[in-house]
Amino acid sequence: MDDSDTTFSLTSLLCEEDDSSLNQVKITHTGFKPRSEDDHYIQLLIQTEPRSNGCQSCVSDDDTAKNRLKCARLDAVNWIFSTKESLGLHFRTAYLSLTYFDRFNSKRIIDSGKEWAFQLLGIACLSLAAKMEEQKVPLLSHYKPQGYSFDSSGIQRMELMVLTTLEWKMCGITPFAYLHHFFSKICDECDCNESLVSKASEFVIDFSKEVNLMDHRPSVVALAAVLLACDDQLTKNTLECKIGVVSSLYSLEKECIYRCYNLMKELVNKKNTTPESNSLNMLSNQRSSSSNIGIKRKLTYNGFEQ
């Protein structure tokens, strides 16, 4: 990937901010154990979600395109979580990188036959997420793609494309910001412990590997994970009563939480009954070539627009 393949204008590298950008909530995750007076903080996070996570999706209706993107996402998930382990990154960094990946693919189409671009996109998303979340950020040379070789300048060019495509809105809110608070609302203090929080975190991670994260608000995912960690046999009536404790405070949609709870439970059961290797092989076998699709902006290194 030569420098001659890329053209930039200085204005394209600027982060355009308005007054609303200056009023965004400062988001922290590590060791976040809110008290009752933190209800206002959580309310602000939930109100910020639609802007920071970009919930509007414009995915192509073409089945071949959906299958191609599904396979590309599976590869990205495997690489991101494998790299997370080897580099010692946080789970929330991996989760945030997947939100970037899903948001990017809702706005741009990568041409058929350019599967390498999905790998480069995955690297750029994880690198950007690490810069947002990690205290010690790995060098670009530490990100090792499978089957391809990208130099640092190529990764940086893709990072800039991701930044401009996502309009520099990178402070994504993740479900991990809500877990302790939701546990404090649903469970008695003596019943809530770190093992339950870890269990809910694992549910969130498993969920992120299988589901487009643009389809579910982080607060909804967090509450569904908390409810599932507390009890995986909740009836709809019992579930609605527990949901009411939180949704009455933050105006969360009960039906969305109920659907997310059941979907998360289904994925957990699937994980417990299906060997991971067989599941991955089955999804990998679905790969197939596809023709040119959609009318979204195409991925190109000859400027940001074509």
N, C-alpha and C positions, 0 to 999 in steps of 0.2 A: 504494500500500500504506500505509494509515493506521495510526497507533499504536493506534487503537481496535480494530484487528483482532487485536491480540496481547495476551495476558494472561500475566504471569509472577508466580511467587512467588519470594521471595528464596532459599528453600531449593533451588529448581530450578536456581539458577545456581551452586551450590556444587560443587566437585570433591570427591567422596567418595573418600578414600584409606584404604588399610589398610597394614599393615606391609609387605606385598609390594611396594607402590608405592615405598616408601623404599629398597628394595633393588634397584631396576631398574638395569641396566647403563647407564652413561653412554656414549652412542653419538656417535661423531664420524666424519665422512666425509672431509673435505678433507685431502688429502695423506697419507692413511692408508697407510703401507707397513710392515706388521708384520714383525717378525723371528720366528725360530723360537720364542722364549720367549713370543710372543703367542698361541700355540695355546690357552692357557687363556682368553684374552679372546674369541677366536673361538668357542670352545665355549660361553661364556656368552651370546654373541649368538644362537647357534643355539638354545640352550635357551629363550631369551626370545621367539623368534619366534611360537609359537602364541598367547601372551598378547597381544603388541603388535600383531599383524596380524589377529587375530580370524578364524582359518581356518574356523570353522564357518559354513556357508552354508545359507540356507533360501529359495532362489530358486524362484519359482512354476514349476510344470510346464506351465502354459498357453503354447502356442506363440505366440499373439498377444501375450501379455505379454512373452515372451522377445524377440520381434522388436521390440516397442516399446522395450524397454530397450536392445537392441542399437543401435538407431538413435539413441536419446538419448545413449548412451555415445559413439558415433561423433562426434556434435556436440560433446560435452564434450571429447573428445580433440582435435578440430580447434581448438576455442577455447582450450583450456589451452595447447597447444604454440604456437599463434599469439601468445597473450598472453605466454608465456614469452620468446619472441623480442623482442617489442616492449618489454617491461619489463626485459630482461636478467637473467632469473632462471636459476638453476641447473637442470640436467636432473633432479637428484634431487628438487628441489622439485616439478616437474611429475609425476614418478613418485609421490611421496608423496601428492599431491593425488588422483591416480587411485586409490590404495589407499583413501583416505577415501571417494571416490565409490562404489567397489565395495562397501565395507563398509556404507555407509549404505543402499544399495539392496538389500542382503541382509536388512536389518532393517525397512525401511519400504517401503510402496508409494505411489507418487505417482499420484493419480487420473488416469484417462484424460481428456484435454481440458485438462490443466494442464501443457502442455509448457514453459511459462514457468518452472515450478518446477524443471525439470531444469537450465535455464540458471542460475537463482539458486543451485542446489546446486553447480554447477560453479564459480561465482565464490567461494562460501563455502569450498569445499574448497581451491581454489588460495590464497585469502587465508590460511587457517589453516596450510597447508603452508609458505607464505612466512614466517609468523611463527615457525615451528619451525626453518626452515633458513637464511633469509637474514639477513645482517648489517644490510642496509638494507631495511626492509619498505615496499612501495608503499602509498600512501594508497588507501582504498577507492574513491575517485573515479577512480582510474587504471584500474580494471577495467571495460572497455567491452563489455557483452554485445551480441549481434547480434539486432536486431529488437525489443529490449525496453529499458525504462529502469527501473533500480532505484536507489533512494536509499540512502545509507549506513546508515540505520537498518534498512531492509529486509534488507540484506546481513548486518548484525550479528545480526538476529533469526534468520536462517538459520544463521549461525555457531553460535549458541547451541543450535539444534536439532541440528546435526551433533555438537557437543560432548556433549550429553546422550545422543544416540542411540549414539555410540561410547564412552560411559561415560568420557569425558575421557582415553581411552588414545590419545594422539596421537603418542607417540614411536615411530612405526613404523620398523622396520628395513628398509632397502632393499638390493638386491643390490650397490650401489656400495661398501658397507662391506666386502665380501668380495673384490673383484676382485684387488687387489694381492696379498693373502695367498694366494689360490688359484693365481695365476700363479707365485708363489714356490715352491709345492708341486709344480706340474706341469711347469713349464719350467725349463731351466737358466738361471742368472742372466744369462748372456751373451745368451740368446735372448729374454728378457723385456724389452720396452721399452714406452715410452709409447704408441707407435702401436698395439701389440697391446691395451693397456688401453683406448684410445679405440675400437678396433674392437669389443671386447667390450661397452663401454658403449653403443655404437650398437645392438648386437644386443638389449640389455636394453630400450632405449627402443622399438625397433620391436616387440618382444614385448609391452610394456605397452600399446601402442596397439590390439592385436588381441585380447588375452586377458584374461579376468577375473582380476585379480591375487590374488583369494582362493583360486583353484584351485591355486596354486603357491607354495611357500615361497621366500622371497628367496634363501636359501643355495643352493637347487636351481637357481633361475634364474641365479644368478651363476656357478655351476660349469658349467652347460650353455653359457653364453656364453663362458666362458674356454676350454672344450674346442673350441667351434666356431671361435673366433678363432685357436686354434693349428692346427687341422686340420679342414676340413669334409668329409673323406672317411674318417672313422674307421669301421672295422668294429665290430660289436657286441663282439667279443672284445677288440679293442684299446681300445675305449672303456671296457669294464669294468675293464681293467687300470689305466688312468689314473684312473678313478673310485675304484678301490680305494685309491690313494695318499691320497686325501682322506677318503673315506667311512670308512676304518678309524679315522681320528682323531676324526671327528665324528658317526659313526653316521648318515650320510645314506643315504637309500634309493636304491640303484643303479637300480632300475627307474624311479623317478620322474625321475631325472636323465637316463636314456636316452630316456624319452618327451619330456622337455622339450627335449633336444638335437635330436631329430628334428623336433619341432614348430617350434623356432626356425629350423632349417635350411630347413624348408618355407616359412616366412614370408619368409626372406631370398631364397630362389629366386623366390617370388611377387613380391617387391618388385623384383627385378632383371628380371623378364620382363613385368610388368604396369605400364603407365604409372599413376602415382599418381592422376591426375585421373580416369581411367576407372574405377579401383577405387573411388574415393570416390563417383563418380556411380552406380555399380552398387549400392553399399550404400545410398545416399541414396534410390534409387528403390524400396527395399523398405519405405519408410515407409508406414504405413497406420493408420487410426483403429482403436481397440480399445474394447471394453466394459469395465465395471468388473471388476476381477480380484482374486483372492487374498483372504486374510483377515488380512493383516498390518496393522499400525498405519498409518493413513492420514496423509498429510502435511496438517497443519492449522496455522494461525496462531492458532487459538483455544485456546491452551494446548498442551502437549507431548503430551497423551494424548487420544484420542477413541475 
